Amino acid sequence: MSTALSENFTSDDRRKTPRAKRLKMVACLNGETYMTEDWSMGGFLVENYDGRLTTGSLITVEGLGRTKTKLHLVNLPARVVRLGANTIAVSYLSLDAKAYDFLQQSMSDSGDMRTLV
């Protein structure tokens, strides 16, 4: 597998995985599809969230995609790591090979990331 690195990643950023700020995608959680942003290989941010999940909640990411009509079905265990006003941050607990390849290609295509071999 190749490694995705952010061109703007600095040692001051304490995140484990760099973010693709320009990448807008969708994720399906608990049967609902949400627009997401601030993607990384470790997770994403859901804005305009009005559900009942709380920090620490274990969830399953059921779908990932570039649009709501083109979801890739996945079964990824994840955890809500942060709550804000109508916002949740989701961190994957594991990624299967299909999800990893899809996310890596999407981040590379976004222009925020570059793929190194």
Sequence and secondary structure as in RCSB ss.txt:
>XXXX:A:sequence
MSTALSENFTSDDRRKTPRAKRLKMVACLNGETYMTEDWSMGGFLVENYDGRLTTGSLITVEGLGRTKTKLHLVN
LPARVVRLGANTIAVSYLSLDAKAYDFLQQSMSDSGDMRTLV
>XXXX:A:secstr
  EEEETT  TT   SS  BTT  EEEEETTEEEEEESB SSEEEEES  S   TT EEEEEEEESSTTSEEEEE
EEEEEEEEETTEEEEEES   HHHHHHHHHHHHHHSSEEEE 
